[in-house]
Amino acid sequence: MSKLQSSLLIGRISMIVLMMQSRNSRW
């Protein structure tokens, strides 16, 4: 796995986590 792929994967996961956190804060 190249550094570019790993960085993209981490960015995608962080975006999902932020979305889930914002969704939970509304409730």
ROPANU-112244 format. One line per 2 residues: number of its first residue (from 1); their letters; for each residue x negated, y negated, z negated of N, C-alpha, C, O. Coordinates in pm, whole numbers. Each point is the difference from the previous one (the first is absolute). Last residue first. Layout:
NUM) A) X:Y:Z:X:Y:Z:X:Y:Z:X:Y:Z; ... $
! end
This chain:
27) WR) 2876:-1489:-1771:92:75:-85:-37:-25:-145:64:53:-91; -341:-250:398:135:-55:25:102:72:-88:91:-63:-54 $
25) SN) -539:211:59:15:-121:-81:140:-60:20:55:-60:-92; -193:437:349:32:37:-138:24:-125:-85:85:2:-90 $
23) RS) -221:-57:536:134:59:0:41:34:-143:116:-18:-37; -549:-136:113:94:-111:16:143:53:-4:90:-66:-53 $
21) QM) -434:386:40:-1:-81:-122:102:-113:10:73:-25:-96; -143:295:473:72:75:-103:7:-82:-128:103:-2:-67 $
19) ML) -354:-175:420:142:0:35:81:71:-107:108:-46:-38; -574:53:-1:51:-135:-27:149:-7:30:76:-62:-74 $
17) VI) -299:462:178:9:-17:-146:58:-137:-33:84:-11:-90; -173:106:540:115:80:-47:18:-20:-150:112:-15:-48 $
15) MS) -489:-181:243:121:-69:46:124:73:-52:95:-64:-45; -513:262:-33:19:-118:-85:127:-76:39:72:-50:-87 $
13) IR) -203:416:352:48:46:-131:28:-120:-90:100:-3:-71; -295:-81:489:138:46:17:59:41:-134:114:-33:-30 $
11) GI) -567:-87:42:85:-118:22:145:41:12:89:-67:-54; -410:408:26:13:-69:-129:92:-121:14:82:-26:-87 $
9) LL) -189:258:479:85:84:-84:24:-69:-135:113:-3:-50; -414:-195:348:137:-16:49:96:79:-87:110:-47:-30 $
7) SS) -565:94:-59:44:-135:-39:144:-23:46:80:-60:-73; -288:462:203:26:1:-144:52:-136:-46:91:-8:-83 $
5) QL) -225:53:532:123:76:-25:34:-3:-148:117:-17:-37; -521:-183:165:114:-77:54:130:73:-30:98:-62:-42 $
3) KS) -509:269:-64:34:-106:-96:123:-78:47:82:-42:-81; -116:550:243:-83:-120:10:45:-106:-102:110:8:-56 $
1) M) -92:552:53:85:-120:0:-89:-125:0:-88:-15:-85 $
! end
